[in-house]
Amino acid sequence: MNLIFATNNQHKIDELRYAMGDLFKILTLKEAGINIEIPEPYDTLEANASEKSRVIYELTKTNCFSEDTGLEVEALNGEPGVKSARYAGNERSFEKNIGKLLLKLEGKSNRKARFRAVISLIIDGGEYLFEGVCNGSIVHSIKGTGGFGYDPVFLPDGAIHTFAEMDMEEKNSYSHRKSAADKLVTFLKHIELNIKN
């Protein structure tokens, strides 16, 4: 089964391809000949994920999926949440986003946070949603050079390294995105089995 992944974020493409293995062929927007930026105008991860997959499905009539992720910090009432990518402004600067987050957490003892990922899959016009969550905390300073986004300041519960200090295999043992992808893969396998039978 071929699936278009409705994103231009190469980091997400790499992670989802790694998480899903060789079971399904994932096409990027570029590989599918699509050169657009899809807006994320809504105030929930679910609605933004749905918007991205719906736009691509309507454009291509090809089975596709999208993903939206937010970092939710308890002491900041769930910020940055759905605005995670643009927390410090529309230019999507990871460095500025992290800087703003650490500044707002200065002096706060509660550093609890969670990453939440929502995948929207559209198969033959029908939509299915899958969620993955990773609980953890925000460290006081940047640690590691891998990953992307808030990875250098996010420490998953039970881990001794931030996401940015982990290789892909270790990150996937905790990852919200891997958790959502596992649910997606299970669902796709079920569909393929039904088709064969």
C-alpha positions as CSV (number, residue, x, y, z in Angstrom):
1,M,0.0,0.0,0.0
2,N,1.3,3.4,-1.0
3,L,0.5,6.3,1.4
4,I,1.2,10.0,0.9
5,F,2.5,11.6,4.2
6,A,1.1,15.2,4.2
7,T,4.1,17.0,5.6
8,N,7.1,19.0,4.4
9,N,9.0,18.3,7.6
10,Q,11.9,15.9,6.8
11,H,12.5,15.1,10.4
12,K,8.9,13.7,10.8
13,I,9.3,11.8,7.5
14,D,12.5,10.2,8.7
15,E,10.9,9.2,12.1
16,L,7.7,7.8,10.6
17,R,9.6,5.8,8.0
18,Y,11.8,4.4,10.7
19,A,8.8,3.7,12.9
20,M,6.7,2.0,10.2
21,G,9.5,0.0,8.7
22,D,9.2,-1.4,5.1
23,L,5.6,-2.6,5.5
24,F,4.2,0.4,3.6
25,K,5.6,2.8,1.0
26,I,5.5,6.3,2.3
27,L,5.6,9.1,-0.3
28,T,6.5,12.6,0.7
29,L,4.6,15.5,-0.7
30,K,7.7,16.3,-2.9
31,E,7.8,12.7,-4.2
32,A,4.1,12.9,-5.0
33,G,4.7,16.1,-7.0
34,I,2.9,18.4,-4.5
35,N,4.5,21.7,-3.6
36,I,2.2,23.4,-1.1
37,E,2.3,24.5,2.5
38,I,-0.9,23.4,4.3
39,P,-2.2,25.8,6.9
40,E,-2.8,24.7,10.5
41,P,-5.5,27.2,11.5
42,Y,-7.3,25.2,14.3
43,D,-6.9,25.1,18.0
44,T,-6.6,21.3,18.4
45,L,-4.0,18.8,17.1
46,E,-6.9,16.6,15.8
47,A,-8.4,19.4,13.7
48,N,-5.0,20.4,12.2
49,A,-4.1,16.8,11.4
50,S,-7.5,16.3,9.8
51,E,-7.1,19.5,7.7
52,K,-3.7,18.4,6.4
53,S,-4.8,14.9,5.4
54,R,-8.1,16.1,3.9
55,V,-6.4,18.7,1.7
56,I,-4.0,16.1,0.3
57,Y,-6.7,13.5,-0.2
58,E,-9.0,16.0,-2.0
59,L,-6.1,17.0,-4.2
60,T,-4.9,13.5,-5.1
61,K,-7.7,11.1,-4.3
62,T,-4.8,8.9,-2.9
63,N,-4.8,7.3,0.5
64,C,-2.7,9.5,2.8
65,F,-2.0,10.5,6.4
66,S,-0.8,13.5,8.3
67,E,0.5,14.1,11.8
68,D,0.4,17.0,14.3
69,T,2.3,17.1,17.5
70,G,2.2,19.4,20.5
71,L,4.3,19.8,23.6
72,E,2.0,20.4,26.6
73,V,3.6,21.8,29.8
74,E,1.6,21.4,33.0
75,A,2.8,24.6,34.7
76,L,2.0,26.7,31.6
77,N,-1.6,25.4,31.4
78,G,-0.8,23.2,28.4
79,E,1.4,25.7,26.5
80,P,2.8,25.7,23.8
81,G,0.3,22.9,22.7
82,V,-1.1,23.3,19.3
83,K,1.2,26.4,18.8
84,S,4.4,24.4,19.5
85,A,6.0,25.0,16.1
86,R,5.3,28.7,16.2
87,Y,5.6,29.4,19.9
88,A,8.0,32.2,19.6
89,G,6.8,33.5,16.2
90,N,5.8,32.4,12.7
91,E,9.3,31.7,11.5
92,R,9.3,28.3,13.3
93,S,12.6,28.8,15.0
94,F,13.4,25.8,17.3
95,E,16.0,27.9,19.2
96,K,13.6,30.8,19.9
97,N,10.8,28.4,20.9
98,I,13.1,26.6,23.4
99,G,14.3,29.9,24.7
100,K,10.8,31.2,25.3
101,L,9.8,27.9,27.0
102,L,12.8,27.9,29.4
103,L,12.2,31.6,30.2
104,K,8.6,31.0,31.1
105,L,9.6,28.0,33.3
106,E,12.2,30.0,35.2
107,G,11.6,29.6,38.9
108,K,9.0,26.9,38.5
109,S,9.5,23.6,40.3
110,N,6.9,21.8,38.3
111,R,8.6,20.8,35.0
112,K,6.1,18.1,34.0
113,A,5.3,18.0,30.3
114,R,4.1,15.6,27.7
115,F,4.4,15.3,23.9
116,R,1.1,14.3,22.2
117,A,1.0,13.2,18.6
118,V,-2.2,12.8,16.5
119,I,-2.2,11.0,13.2
120,S,-5.1,11.5,10.7
121,L,-5.4,8.7,8.1
122,I,-7.7,8.9,5.2
123,I,-8.4,5.6,3.4
124,D,-10.9,5.7,0.5
125,G,-12.4,8.9,1.9
126,G,-12.9,7.7,5.4
127,E,-10.8,9.2,8.2
128,Y,-9.3,7.5,11.2
129,L,-7.4,9.1,14.1
130,F,-4.5,7.6,16.2
131,E,-2.9,9.3,19.3
132,G,0.4,8.7,21.0
133,V,1.5,10.3,24.2
134,C,4.9,10.5,25.9
135,N,5.1,11.9,29.5
136,G,8.2,13.5,30.8
137,S,9.7,16.8,32.0
138,I,11.5,19.9,30.8
139,V,15.2,20.0,31.8
140,H,16.8,23.4,32.7
141,S,19.1,23.7,29.7
142,I,19.7,22.3,26.3
143,K,21.2,18.8,26.2
144,G,22.1,16.9,23.0
145,T,22.2,17.9,19.3
146,G,20.0,15.3,17.7
147,G,16.3,15.3,17.0
148,F,14.4,18.5,16.3
149,G,11.9,20.9,17.9
150,Y,11.9,20.6,21.8
151,D,13.9,17.4,21.8
152,P,17.0,19.0,23.5
153,V,14.9,20.0,26.6
154,F,12.5,17.1,26.9
155,L,13.4,14.2,29.2
156,P,10.9,11.2,28.9
157,D,9.8,9.6,32.2
158,G,12.2,6.7,33.0
159,A,14.9,8.0,30.7
160,I,18.4,9.4,31.6
161,H,18.8,11.2,28.2
162,T,16.8,13.9,26.5
163,F,15.3,13.0,23.1
164,A,18.1,15.0,21.5
165,E,20.7,12.8,23.2
166,M,19.1,9.6,21.9
167,D,19.5,7.7,18.6
168,M,16.4,6.8,16.7
169,E,16.0,3.4,18.2
170,E,16.2,4.7,21.8
171,K,13.9,7.6,21.0
172,N,11.3,5.2,19.6
173,S,11.2,3.2,22.8
174,Y,9.6,6.3,24.4
175,S,8.3,8.3,21.4
176,H,4.7,9.7,21.2
177,R,5.1,9.6,17.4
178,K,6.2,5.9,17.4
179,S,3.2,5.1,19.7
180,A,0.8,6.7,17.3
181,A,2.5,5.1,14.3
182,D,2.2,1.7,15.9
183,K,-1.5,2.1,16.1
184,L,-1.6,3.3,12.5
185,V,0.4,0.2,11.3
186,T,-1.8,-2.2,13.3
187,F,-4.9,-0.6,11.6
188,L,-3.3,-0.8,8.1
189,K,-2.3,-4.4,8.6
190,H,-5.9,-5.2,9.6
191,I,-7.2,-3.5,6.5
192,E,-4.8,-5.3,4.2
193,L,-5.7,-8.6,5.8
194,N,-9.4,-8.0,5.1
195,I,-8.7,-7.0,1.5
196,K,-6.7,-10.3,1.0
197,N,-9.5,-12.3,2.5
